[in-house]
Amino acid sequence: MSTEKNIVIMPCLDMQNGRVVKGVQFVDIRDAGDPVECCMAYCAAGADEIAMLDITATVEGRATMLDVVRRVAEVATIPLTVGGGINDTRAAAAVLQAGADKISTSSAAFRNPALIQEMVTAFSAARVTVAIDAARNPAMPSGYEVFIDGGRTATGTDAIEWAKTVAGFGVQTILPTSKSTDGVKNGYDLPLIRAIKAETSADVVASGGAGTMEHFLEAVEAGATILLAASVFHFQTMGIPELKQFLASKGVPIRAHANLDA
């Protein structure tokens, strides 16, 4: 396996009403636990980073729940990325001040691309992730269309072209989630990962669709350097230590963790 950097395992806490939830293709939401407890468990299990995304903040027209960010940040021993409802640099600063290490923006960035440059300038490129919700659409040049508002609103914009625009602002991490595979557990949308990797120099986060350890390996082979998942971790389909051991056995470079027998 040839990759220049260690692969990052990133559990994702999708948040709704202060609870961790998980859906299938952005709907059919079910409860998955308390965010503080989930964060503590994932840190202990050897996760490399953790994401917390307020999935209804943008649609509900409100800011990220800063009290939840503070409580999770207090127990996090690994980098924490927070997204959802971050519509300007002031909101981003508040999330970072609440303890997040990085912020993720999606709908607001699409509606106002200048915001990306503002955030990169204010907080550094390393602390800004741009998330792209995409769905397969053969009418698009790349076959993928950007969706916003938590996957509810089609934009008519080609997802790969948008990813190139995002990377042009210096963003180092792009987080594409495929509506077509999200929560289905049949594997990540590999063509989407490959396309963004081929057209940008950003780290690509594999998101949406992991169901087996082989799916994580396929994402690495497609060019992802950060492996994000929710359902398989929340509902104990697999453990992070076992996943890391599997990937290492396939030659994937992974980060050592103090709590694990490496």
C-alpha positions as CSV (number, residue, x, y, z in Angstrom):
1,M,0.0,0.0,0.0
2,S,1.6,3.3,-1.1
3,T,0.5,6.4,0.8
4,E,2.6,9.2,2.1
5,K,0.9,9.8,5.4
6,N,-0.8,7.8,8.2
7,I,-4.4,7.2,7.6
8,V,-6.8,8.9,10.1
9,I,-9.8,7.0,11.6
10,M,-12.5,9.5,12.4
11,P,-15.8,8.6,14.0
12,C,-18.5,11.0,13.3
13,L,-21.1,12.3,15.8
14,D,-24.1,13.5,13.8
15,M,-26.0,15.7,16.3
16,Q,-29.7,16.5,16.6
17,N,-31.3,18.0,19.7
18,G,-28.2,17.4,21.7
19,R,-28.0,13.7,20.9
20,V,-25.9,11.6,18.6
21,V,-28.1,10.3,15.8
22,K,-27.6,8.3,12.5
23,G,-29.7,8.1,9.4
24,V,-29.8,6.3,6.1
25,Q,-29.3,8.5,3.0
26,F,-29.9,11.6,5.3
27,V,-33.3,10.4,6.5
28,D,-34.7,7.7,8.9
29,I,-32.8,9.1,11.8
30,R,-32.3,7.0,14.9
31,D,-30.7,7.8,18.3
32,A,-27.1,6.7,18.9
33,G,-26.3,8.0,22.3
34,D,-24.9,10.8,24.4
35,P,-22.1,12.9,22.6
36,V,-19.9,13.1,25.6
37,E,-20.0,9.4,26.3
38,C,-19.5,8.6,22.7
39,C,-16.5,10.9,22.5
40,M,-14.9,9.4,25.6
41,A,-15.4,5.9,24.2
42,Y,-13.9,6.7,20.8
43,C,-10.9,8.5,22.3
44,A,-10.2,5.4,24.5
45,A,-10.7,3.1,21.6
46,G,-7.9,4.7,19.6
47,A,-9.7,7.0,17.2
48,D,-7.3,9.5,15.6
49,E,-9.8,12.4,15.3
50,I,-13.5,13.0,15.8
51,A,-16.1,14.9,13.9
52,M,-19.3,16.4,15.4
53,L,-21.8,17.7,12.9
54,D,-25.0,19.5,13.9
55,I,-27.1,18.1,11.0
56,T,-30.2,20.3,11.4
57,A,-28.6,23.7,12.4
58,T,-28.6,25.1,8.9
59,V,-32.1,24.0,8.0
60,E,-33.4,25.3,11.4
61,G,-31.6,28.6,10.8
62,R,-29.6,28.5,14.1
63,A,-26.1,28.4,15.3
64,T,-24.2,25.3,16.4
65,M,-25.0,24.3,20.0
66,L,-21.9,25.7,21.7
67,D,-22.8,24.1,25.1
68,V,-22.6,20.7,23.5
69,V,-19.3,21.6,21.8
70,R,-17.8,22.7,25.1
71,R,-18.9,19.5,26.9
72,V,-17.5,17.2,24.2
73,A,-14.3,19.3,23.8
74,E,-13.6,19.0,27.6
75,V,-13.3,15.2,27.3
76,A,-11.8,14.9,23.8
77,T,-8.1,13.9,23.8
78,I,-7.9,13.9,20.0
79,P,-8.6,16.7,17.5
80,L,-12.2,17.7,17.2
81,T,-13.8,19.0,14.0
82,V,-17.2,20.7,14.4
83,G,-19.7,21.6,11.7
84,G,-23.3,22.7,11.2
85,G,-24.7,26.2,11.4
86,I,-21.3,27.9,10.9
87,N,-22.4,30.7,8.6
88,D,-19.7,33.3,9.1
89,T,-16.3,33.8,10.7
90,R,-17.9,35.0,14.0
91,A,-19.7,31.7,14.3
92,A,-16.6,29.8,13.4
93,A,-14.6,31.7,16.0
94,A,-17.2,30.9,18.7
95,V,-17.0,27.2,17.9
96,L,-13.2,27.2,18.1
97,Q,-13.3,29.2,21.3
98,A,-15.7,26.6,22.7
99,G,-12.9,24.0,22.3
100,A,-13.1,22.7,18.7
101,D,-9.8,22.3,16.9
102,K,-11.2,22.6,13.4
103,I,-14.4,23.8,11.8
104,S,-16.4,22.4,8.9
105,T,-18.6,24.4,6.6
106,S,-20.8,23.3,3.8
107,S,-24.0,25.1,2.8
108,A,-22.8,28.6,4.0
109,A,-19.6,28.1,2.0
110,F,-21.5,27.2,-1.1
111,R,-23.8,30.1,-0.9
112,N,-20.9,32.5,-0.2
113,P,-17.6,31.1,-1.5
114,A,-15.8,34.2,-0.2
115,L,-16.5,32.9,3.3
116,I,-14.0,30.1,2.7
117,Q,-11.1,32.5,2.0
118,E,-12.2,34.6,5.1
119,M,-12.0,31.5,7.3
120,V,-8.7,30.3,5.9
121,T,-7.2,33.8,6.4
122,A,-8.7,34.1,9.9
123,F,-8.0,30.7,11.3
124,S,-5.4,29.0,8.9
125,A,-6.1,26.5,6.2
126,A,-5.4,23.6,8.5
127,R,-8.4,24.4,10.7
128,V,-10.9,24.7,7.9
129,T,-12.7,21.7,6.3
130,V,-15.2,22.2,3.6
131,A,-17.9,19.5,3.4
132,I,-19.6,18.7,0.2
133,D,-22.9,16.7,0.1
134,A,-23.2,15.1,-3.4
135,A,-25.6,12.9,-5.2
136,R,-25.2,11.0,-8.4
137,N,-26.7,12.9,-11.4
138,P,-25.8,11.9,-14.9
139,A,-26.8,15.3,-16.1
140,M,-23.7,16.8,-14.4
141,P,-20.3,16.7,-16.3
142,S,-18.8,14.6,-13.5
143,G,-21.9,12.7,-12.7
144,Y,-22.3,14.3,-9.3
145,E,-24.3,17.3,-8.1
146,V,-23.8,19.4,-5.0
147,F,-26.6,19.4,-2.5
148,I,-26.9,21.8,0.5
149,D,-29.2,22.2,3.5
150,G,-28.3,18.8,4.9
151,G,-28.8,17.2,1.6
152,R,-32.2,18.6,1.0
153,T,-31.6,21.2,-1.7
154,A,-30.2,20.5,-5.2
155,T,-28.0,23.2,-6.5
156,G,-27.4,22.4,-10.2
157,T,-23.7,22.6,-9.6
158,D,-21.2,20.0,-10.5
159,A,-19.6,18.5,-7.3
160,I,-16.2,18.0,-8.7
161,E,-16.0,21.5,-10.1
162,W,-17.1,22.8,-6.7
163,A,-14.4,20.7,-5.0
164,K,-11.8,22.3,-7.4
165,T,-13.1,25.8,-6.4
166,V,-12.8,24.9,-2.7
167,A,-9.3,23.7,-3.1
168,G,-8.4,26.8,-4.9
169,F,-8.9,28.8,-1.7
170,G,-6.2,26.7,0.0
171,V,-8.5,24.4,1.9
172,Q,-6.5,21.3,2.9
173,T,-9.4,18.9,3.8
174,I,-12.5,18.2,1.7
175,L,-15.2,16.1,3.2
176,P,-17.5,14.7,0.5
177,T,-20.5,12.7,1.6
178,S,-22.5,10.8,-1.1
179,K,-26.2,10.8,-0.6
180,S,-26.3,7.7,-2.7
181,T,-24.3,5.6,-0.2
182,D,-24.8,7.3,3.1
183,G,-25.7,4.9,5.9
184,V,-26.4,2.1,3.4
185,K,-23.3,0.2,4.4
186,N,-22.6,-1.1,0.9
187,G,-19.3,0.8,0.7
188,Y,-18.1,4.4,0.2
189,D,-18.8,6.1,-3.1
190,L,-15.3,5.3,-4.6
191,P,-15.7,7.2,-7.9
192,L,-16.5,10.4,-6.0
193,I,-13.4,10.0,-3.8
194,R,-11.2,9.2,-6.8
195,A,-12.5,12.2,-8.8
196,I,-11.9,14.7,-6.0
197,K,-8.5,13.2,-5.3
198,A,-7.6,13.4,-9.0
199,E,-8.6,17.1,-9.3
200,T,-7.4,18.6,-6.0
201,S,-4.4,18.4,-3.7
202,A,-6.6,18.3,-0.6
203,D,-6.9,15.5,1.8
204,V,-10.1,13.7,0.9
205,V,-12.3,12.3,3.7
206,A,-14.2,9.1,2.9
207,S,-17.7,9.6,4.2
208,G,-21.0,7.7,3.8
209,G,-21.4,4.0,3.3
210,A,-18.9,2.0,5.3
211,G,-20.2,-1.4,6.3
212,T,-17.2,-3.7,6.4
213,M,-13.5,-3.3,7.1
214,E,-12.9,-4.0,3.4
215,H,-14.8,-0.8,2.6
216,F,-12.3,1.2,4.6
217,L,-9.4,-0.4,2.7
218,E,-11.2,0.4,-0.7
219,A,-11.4,4.0,0.3
220,V,-7.7,4.2,1.0
221,E,-7.0,2.6,-2.3
222,A,-9.3,5.2,-4.0
223,G,-7.2,8.0,-2.4
224,A,-8.9,8.9,0.9
225,T,-6.5,9.7,3.8
226,I,-9.2,10.3,6.4
227,L,-11.8,7.5,7.0
228,L,-15.0,8.8,8.6
229,A,-17.8,6.5,9.7
230,A,-20.7,6.5,12.1
231,S,-23.1,3.6,12.1
232,V,-20.5,0.8,12.1
233,F,-18.9,2.4,15.2
234,H,-22.0,3.6,17.0
235,F,-23.8,0.3,16.8
236,Q,-20.7,-1.9,17.4
237,T,-20.5,-3.5,13.9
238,M,-16.8,-3.2,14.4
239,G,-14.3,-1.8,16.8
240,I,-11.6,0.8,16.0
241,P,-8.7,-1.4,17.3
242,E,-9.8,-4.3,15.1
243,L,-10.2,-1.9,12.1
244,K,-6.7,-0.5,12.7
245,Q,-5.2,-4.0,13.0
246,F,-7.0,-5.0,9.7
247,L,-5.7,-2.0,7.8
248,A,-2.2,-2.4,9.2
249,S,-2.2,-6.1,8.1
250,K,-2.9,-4.8,4.5
251,G,0.0,-2.4,4.6
252,V,-1.9,0.7,5.4
253,P,0.1,3.1,7.6
254,I,-2.0,3.9,10.7
255,R,-1.3,6.1,13.8
256,A,-0.1,4.4,16.9
257,H,-2.2,5.0,20.0
258,A,-1.2,4.9,23.6
259,N,-4.3,2.9,24.7
260,L,-3.8,0.2,22.1
261,D,-1.3,-2.6,21.8
262,A,0.4,-1.5,18.6
